[in-house]
Amino acid sequence: MRRHELDVVSLVFGLVFAMVALLWPLWKLDVLDSTSLSWLPALALVAIGLLGVTLSIMRSRHPAETDRQELQDDAAAEFDALD
């Protein structure tokens, strides 16, 4: 089975959704007040953004190796299809 690429946009939106889902009950149960909620989501969004930038940088450093392997796999599949 071929490994799929990392979708950074989906990862970031999923983390934002999880953050909201975790903070909402804490706010409704008065564990967090409006003062806490004013800086906590901002801090979490900055952390998620930094994660996205880090993943993008890591991905851009090794694209040639991934592309080479995909080309080899595609060539092997086409060769097998010819037989």
C-alpha positions as CSV (number, residue, x, y, z in Angstrom):
1,M,0.0,0.0,0.0
2,R,1.3,3.4,-0.9
3,R,1.8,5.9,1.9
4,H,-0.2,9.1,1.4
5,E,1.2,12.6,1.7
6,L,0.6,14.7,4.8
7,D,-2.2,17.2,4.4
8,V,-1.1,20.1,6.5
9,V,-4.3,22.1,6.0
10,S,-6.4,19.3,7.3
11,L,-4.1,18.7,10.2
12,V,-4.3,22.3,11.3
13,F,-8.1,22.5,10.9
14,G,-8.4,19.2,12.8
15,L,-6.2,20.6,15.7
16,V,-8.3,23.8,15.8
17,F,-11.5,21.8,16.0
18,A,-10.1,19.6,18.7
19,M,-8.9,22.7,20.6
20,V,-12.4,24.2,20.5
21,A,-14.0,20.9,21.4
22,L,-11.7,20.6,24.5
23,L,-12.1,24.2,25.6
24,W,-15.9,24.5,25.2
25,P,-16.8,22.2,28.1
26,L,-14.2,23.8,30.3
27,W,-15.8,27.2,29.6
28,K,-19.3,25.9,30.2
29,L,-18.3,24.4,33.5
30,D,-16.7,27.7,34.6
31,V,-13.3,26.1,34.8
32,L,-12.1,28.7,32.4
33,D,-13.3,32.3,32.5
34,S,-13.4,34.9,29.7
35,T,-10.0,36.2,30.7
36,S,-8.4,32.8,30.3
37,L,-10.2,32.2,27.1
38,S,-8.9,35.4,25.6
39,W,-5.2,34.3,25.6
40,L,-5.4,30.5,25.6
41,P,-6.9,30.0,22.1
42,A,-4.4,32.6,20.7
43,L,-1.5,30.7,22.2
44,A,-2.9,27.4,20.9
45,L,-3.3,28.9,17.4
46,V,0.2,30.2,17.4
47,A,1.5,26.7,18.4
48,I,-0.6,25.1,15.7
49,G,0.8,27.6,13.1
50,L,4.3,26.9,14.2
51,L,3.7,23.1,13.8
52,G,2.4,23.8,10.3
53,V,5.4,25.8,9.4
54,T,7.8,23.2,10.8
55,L,6.1,20.4,8.9
56,S,6.2,22.4,5.7
57,I,9.9,23.1,6.1
58,M,10.7,19.5,6.9
59,R,8.7,18.4,3.8
60,S,10.4,20.8,1.5
61,R,13.9,19.6,2.5
62,H,13.4,16.0,1.1
63,P,11.1,16.3,-1.9
64,A,13.6,14.8,-4.4
65,E,14.0,11.5,-2.5
66,T,10.2,11.1,-2.3
67,D,9.7,12.0,-5.9
68,R,12.5,9.6,-7.0
69,Q,10.8,6.7,-5.2
70,E,7.4,7.6,-6.6
71,L,8.9,7.7,-10.1
72,Q,10.6,4.3,-9.6
73,D,7.3,2.8,-8.3
74,D,5.4,4.3,-11.3
75,A,7.9,3.0,-13.8
76,A,7.8,-0.5,-12.2
77,A,4.0,-0.5,-12.4
78,E,4.0,0.5,-16.0
79,F,6.7,-2.1,-16.8
80,D,4.6,-4.8,-15.1
81,A,1.5,-3.6,-17.0
82,L,3.3,-4.1,-20.3
83,D,3.9,-7.8,-19.6
